[in-house]
Amino acid sequence: MFDLLSILSIAIIITSLGVFSIRNYKISIYTYAVQTFILVVLFAVLANRFDAGELGTWAVVAFFTKVVFIPILLLKLVEKLKVKSEDEPVAGFFISPIIAMGFSLAIGMAIYPIYLEFSLIKAAIPLMASITVFMMGIFGFILRNSAIKQILAYCMFENGVHLSLALMAYNSPEIAELGILTDAIFAVVIMSILAQRFFKYFGSLDVSKANELKG
């Protein structure tokens, strides 16, 4: 029977598919906010279960930066650019999510036993979820052409990294500081500025148009 950590981990995997596949930018951003909120709850559960105060601090910081600030920043970007949904991605709207989730789950199932050997928390499903979400972020860069979708892919990638660190080194005294230092906030601000300039120059968020700069 699944425990709370497993249920939260499965929810994180499901929301990663939503962030990746939903075409509407606002709904995709809200889905990312839900995913990160679930991650924060998972941190809080780990902090309580394993008496890891550092993870409790990390959960608080992640809530204000990743659940609140970053989604607001991305929603303002969408409003400013007056864009609603992404253009056709590589492999199409139907096939690309299947490819991404299929390969991500396969890689997660193949690699998690290695993680399990070194992890402080011997929890197979949460470890597999961390790898799956990480890979969904990678495939987001590969299969989605939209600059906003690629920002969200980076955020998912980072969520996977954070979950891995929380499971493998939850009692490290530096874990809270590490979480703050690796937070996506500064990277998202920079990528948002670049997305605005790209849209101003090309009139589109399709990063494949950057090929026009080659010559």
C-alpha positions in Angstrom: 0.0 0.0 0.0 1.3 3.4 -0.9 2.3 5.8 1.9 2.0 9.6 1.8 5.5 10.0 0.3 4.7 7.7 -2.6 1.3 9.4 -3.3 3.0 12.8 -3.4 5.7 11.5 -5.7 3.2 10.1 -8.1 1.3 13.4 -8.1 4.6 15.2 -9.0 5.1 12.8 -12.0 1.5 13.5 -13.2 1.8 17.2 -12.9 5.1 17.1 -14.8 3.2 15.6 -17.7 0.7 18.4 -17.4 3.3 21.2 -17.4 4.9 19.6 -20.4 1.8 18.8 -22.5 -0.7 21.6 -21.8 -0.7 24.0 -24.6 -2.2 27.0 -22.8 0.5 29.0 -21.1 -1.4 30.1 -18.1 -2.8 26.6 -17.3 0.7 25.2 -17.7 2.1 27.7 -15.3 -0.6 27.0 -12.7 0.1 23.3 -13.1 3.8 24.0 -12.4 2.8 25.9 -9.3 0.7 22.9 -8.1 3.7 20.6 -8.7 6.0 22.8 -6.7 3.4 23.1 -3.9 3.3 19.3 -3.8 7.1 19.3 -3.6 7.0 21.7 -0.7 4.4 19.4 1.1 6.8 16.5 0.5 9.7 18.4 2.0 7.5 19.2 5.1 6.6 15.5 5.4 10.2 14.5 5.2 11.2 17.2 7.7 8.6 15.9 10.2 9.2 12.2 9.6 13.0 12.4 9.8 13.4 15.4 12.1 15.2 17.3 9.4 14.8 21.0 10.3 16.9 22.0 7.3 14.2 20.6 5.0 11.5 22.6 6.9 13.4 25.8 6.2 13.9 24.8 2.6 10.1 24.1 2.3 9.3 27.6 3.5 11.8 29.3 1.1 10.6 27.1 -1.8 7.0 28.1 -1.2 7.6 31.8 -1.5 10.1 31.6 -4.4 8.9 28.7 -6.5 5.2 28.4 -5.6 4.4 32.1 -5.5 7.1 34.4 -7.1 8.1 32.4 -10.2 4.5 31.6 -11.4 3.6 35.3 -10.9 6.6 36.3 -12.9 5.8 34.0 -15.7 2.1 35.0 -15.7 3.1 38.6 -16.0 5.4 37.7 -18.9 2.5 36.0 -20.7 0.3 39.0 -20.1 3.0 41.4 -21.3 3.7 39.5 -24.5 -0.1 38.9 -25.1 0.4 35.2 -25.9 -2.0 32.5 -25.0 -0.7 29.1 -26.2 2.4 27.6 -27.8 3.0 26.8 -31.4 3.3 23.2 -32.7 6.2 21.6 -30.9 8.7 19.0 -32.2 6.8 15.7 -32.9 3.4 17.4 -32.3 1.2 18.0 -29.3 0.1 14.4 -29.1 3.3 12.4 -29.7 5.8 14.6 -27.9 4.3 14.0 -24.4 4.1 10.3 -25.0 7.8 10.2 -26.0 8.8 12.4 -23.1 6.9 10.5 -20.4 7.7 7.1 -21.8 11.5 7.7 -21.9 11.5 9.6 -18.6 9.7 6.7 -16.8 12.0 4.2 -18.4 15.1 6.0 -17.4 13.7 6.6 -13.9 13.0 2.9 -13.5 16.4 1.9 -14.8 18.4 4.3 -12.6 16.6 4.5 -9.3 18.2 1.3 -8.0 21.5 3.1 -8.2 20.1 6.1 -6.3 18.6 3.7 -3.8 22.0 2.4 -2.9 23.3 5.8 -1.9 20.1 7.4 -0.6 19.5 8.1 3.1 15.8 7.5 2.5 15.2 4.1 1.0 12.0 5.0 -0.9 11.8 3.7 -4.4 8.9 5.6 -5.8 10.0 9.1 -4.6 13.5 8.4 -6.0 12.1 7.3 -9.3 9.9 10.4 -9.4 12.9 12.6 -8.9 14.6 11.1 -11.9 11.4 11.1 -14.0 10.7 14.8 -13.3 14.4 15.7 -14.0 14.2 13.9 -17.4 10.8 15.5 -18.2 12.7 18.8 -17.9 15.4 17.6 -20.2 12.9 16.5 -22.8 11.1 19.8 -22.4 14.2 21.5 -23.8 14.5 19.0 -26.6 10.9 18.7 -27.8 9.3 22.1 -27.0 10.2 25.1 -29.1 8.4 27.7 -27.0 10.7 29.9 -24.9 8.1 29.9 -22.1 7.8 26.1 -22.2 11.6 25.9 -22.0 11.6 28.1 -18.9 9.0 25.7 -17.4 11.2 22.8 -18.5 14.1 24.3 -16.6 11.9 24.7 -13.5 10.8 21.0 -13.7 14.5 20.0 -14.1 15.3 21.9 -11.0 12.4 20.4 -9.1 13.8 16.9 -9.9 17.2 17.9 -8.6 15.8 19.3 -5.4 13.8 16.2 -4.8 16.8 14.0 -5.3 18.9 16.1 -2.9 16.1 16.0 -0.3 15.9 12.2 -0.4 19.6 11.4 -0.7 21.0 14.0 1.8 18.2 15.2 3.9 20.3 15.5 7.1 23.1 17.5 5.6 23.5 20.7 7.6 24.0 22.6 4.4 20.8 21.3 2.7 18.7 24.5 3.3 21.5 26.8 2.0 22.0 24.5 -1.0 18.3 24.7 -1.7 18.4 28.5 -1.6 21.5 28.7 -3.7 20.2 26.4 -6.4 16.8 28.1 -6.6 15.5 28.9 -10.0 14.5 32.4 -9.3 17.5 34.2 -10.8 17.7 31.9 -13.8 14.0 32.4 -14.5 14.3 36.2 -14.3 17.2 36.1 -16.8 15.4 33.7 -19.2 12.2 35.8 -19.0 14.2 38.9 -20.1 15.7 36.9 -23.0 12.3 35.6 -24.0 11.0 39.2 -24.2 13.8 40.3 -26.4 13.5 37.2 -28.5 9.8 37.9 -29.0 10.4 41.6 -29.8 12.9 40.6 -32.5 11.2 37.6 -34.1 7.5 38.3 -33.2 7.3 34.7 -31.8 8.4 32.6 -28.9 9.5 29.8 -31.2 13.2 29.4 -30.4 13.7 27.4 -33.7 13.5 30.7 -35.5 16.9 31.6 -34.0 18.3 29.5 -36.9 17.7 32.6 -39.0 20.7 34.1 -37.2 23.0 31.5 -38.7 24.9 32.6 -41.7 
